[in-house]
Amino acid sequence: MRLIRRSGSRRARERRYFLSLREIEVLEWVGRGKPAREIGEILGITKRTIDAHVVSAVRKIGAVNRTNAVAIAVRDRIINV
């Protein structure tokens, strides 16, 4: 079995995929099951902006959809849910 070494700092993890802090924050809320409208209310930004952050994060991570992006982000310890 091959061990994969993971970086401990959040800053290093975000650099791996070049995610912005806002994209990480939005992915955490998505991982907690919040819809875009509700995330927008929590963060004080529009649903459209939330959707743009999700689409950008999905693309950067190489996921096929938001659920897959959250799964990858949890696996790679980018977010905690």
C-alpha positions as YAML, in Angstrom:
chain: A
units: angstrom
residues:
- id: 1
  name: MET
  ca: [0.00, 0.00, 0.00]
- id: 2
  name: ARG
  ca: [1.36, 3.39, -1.00]
- id: 3
  name: LEU
  ca: [0.93, 6.27, 1.41]
- id: 4
  name: ILE
  ca: [0.12, 9.68, 0.02]
- id: 5
  name: ARG
  ca: [1.53, 12.57, 1.96]
- id: 6
  name: ARG
  ca: [-0.94, 15.41, 2.44]
- id: 7
  name: SER
  ca: [-0.10, 18.95, 3.33]
- id: 8
  name: GLY
  ca: [-1.36, 20.07, 6.70]
- id: 9
  name: SER
  ca: [-1.98, 23.76, 6.11]
- id: 10
  name: ARG
  ca: [-5.16, 25.08, 4.55]
- id: 11
  name: ARG
  ca: [-3.15, 27.54, 2.48]
- id: 12
  name: ALA
  ca: [-1.17, 24.67, 0.91]
- id: 13
  name: ARG
  ca: [-4.36, 22.70, 0.24]
- id: 14
  name: GLU
  ca: [-6.02, 25.61, -1.55]
- id: 15
  name: ARG
  ca: [-2.92, 26.08, -3.71]
- id: 16
  name: ARG
  ca: [-3.16, 22.49, -4.93]
- id: 17
  name: TYR
  ca: [-6.29, 23.35, -6.91]
- id: 18
  name: PHE
  ca: [-5.82, 27.14, -6.86]
- id: 19
  name: LEU
  ca: [-9.21, 27.63, -5.21]
- id: 20
  name: SER
  ca: [-10.03, 31.03, -3.78]
- id: 21
  name: LEU
  ca: [-10.97, 31.31, -0.13]
- id: 22
  name: ARG
  ca: [-14.53, 32.20, -1.21]
- id: 23
  name: GLU
  ca: [-14.77, 29.08, -3.40]
- id: 24
  name: ILE
  ca: [-13.64, 26.97, -0.45]
- id: 25
  name: GLU
  ca: [-16.15, 28.68, 1.82]
- id: 26
  name: VAL
  ca: [-18.98, 28.10, -0.67]
- id: 27
  name: LEU
  ca: [-18.01, 24.43, -1.11]
- id: 28
  name: GLU
  ca: [-18.15, 23.98, 2.67]
- id: 29
  name: TRP
  ca: [-21.71, 25.32, 2.74]
- id: 30
  name: VAL
  ca: [-22.66, 23.14, -0.24]
- id: 31
  name: GLY
  ca: [-21.21, 20.18, 1.64]
- id: 32
  name: ARG
  ca: [-23.46, 21.02, 4.58]
- id: 33
  name: GLY
  ca: [-26.47, 20.74, 2.28]
- id: 34
  name: LYS
  ca: [-27.31, 24.41, 1.90]
- id: 35
  name: PRO
  ca: [-28.91, 25.56, -1.38]
- id: 36
  name: ALA
  ca: [-27.32, 28.45, -3.29]
- id: 37
  name: ARG
  ca: [-30.02, 30.91, -2.25]
- id: 38
  name: GLU
  ca: [-29.46, 30.20, 1.43]
- id: 39
  name: ILE
  ca: [-25.66, 30.34, 1.09]
- id: 40
  name: GLY
  ca: [-26.06, 33.73, -0.58]
- id: 41
  name: GLU
  ca: [-28.10, 34.99, 2.35]
- id: 42
  name: ILE
  ca: [-25.52, 33.70, 4.84]
- id: 43
  name: LEU
  ca: [-22.57, 35.26, 2.99]
- id: 44
  name: GLY
  ca: [-24.39, 38.40, 1.88]
- id: 45
  name: ILE
  ca: [-23.97, 37.81, -1.85]
- id: 46
  name: THR
  ca: [-26.37, 36.86, -4.64]
- id: 47
  name: LYS
  ca: [-27.41, 33.35, -5.65]
- id: 48
  name: ARG
  ca: [-25.90, 34.02, -9.06]
- id: 49
  name: THR
  ca: [-22.52, 34.76, -7.48]
- id: 50
  name: ILE
  ca: [-22.74, 31.57, -5.41]
- id: 51
  name: ASP
  ca: [-23.49, 29.59, -8.56]
- id: 52
  name: ALA
  ca: [-20.48, 31.18, -10.27]
- id: 53
  name: HIS
  ca: [-18.20, 30.21, -7.36]
- id: 54
  name: VAL
  ca: [-19.52, 26.64, -7.44]
- id: 55
  name: VAL
  ca: [-19.03, 26.33, -11.21]
- id: 56
  name: SER
  ca: [-15.50, 27.71, -10.89]
- id: 57
  name: ALA
  ca: [-14.61, 25.33, -8.04]
- id: 58
  name: VAL
  ca: [-16.07, 22.34, -9.92]
- id: 59
  name: ARG
  ca: [-13.95, 23.24, -12.96]
- id: 60
  name: LYS
  ca: [-10.76, 23.80, -10.97]
- id: 61
  name: ILE
  ca: [-11.12, 20.54, -9.03]
- id: 62
  name: GLY
  ca: [-11.96, 18.60, -12.18]
- id: 63
  name: ALA
  ca: [-15.29, 17.36, -10.87]
- id: 64
  name: VAL
  ca: [-18.38, 16.55, -12.91]
- id: 65
  name: ASN
  ca: [-20.86, 18.31, -10.62]
- id: 66
  name: ARG
  ca: [-21.13, 20.07, -7.26]
- id: 67
  name: THR
  ca: [-21.64, 16.84, -5.33]
- id: 68
  name: ASN
  ca: [-18.52, 15.34, -6.86]
- id: 69
  name: ALA
  ca: [-16.61, 18.57, -6.11]
- id: 70
  name: VAL
  ca: [-17.59, 18.37, -2.44]
- id: 71
  name: ALA
  ca: [-16.56, 14.70, -2.29]
- id: 72
  name: ILE
  ca: [-13.15, 15.49, -3.80]
- id: 73
  name: ALA
  ca: [-12.70, 18.50, -1.52]
- id: 74
  name: VAL
  ca: [-13.48, 16.39, 1.56]
- id: 75
  name: ARG
  ca: [-11.23, 13.56, 0.38]
- id: 76
  name: ASP
  ca: [-8.34, 15.95, -0.23]
- id: 77
  name: ARG
  ca: [-9.00, 17.77, 3.05]
- id: 78
  name: ILE
  ca: [-9.74, 21.09, 1.40]
- id: 79
  name: ILE
  ca: [-12.97, 21.40, 3.37]
- id: 80
  name: ASN
  ca: [-14.42, 19.96, 6.55]
- id: 81
  name: VAL
  ca: [-18.12, 19.19, 6.75]
...
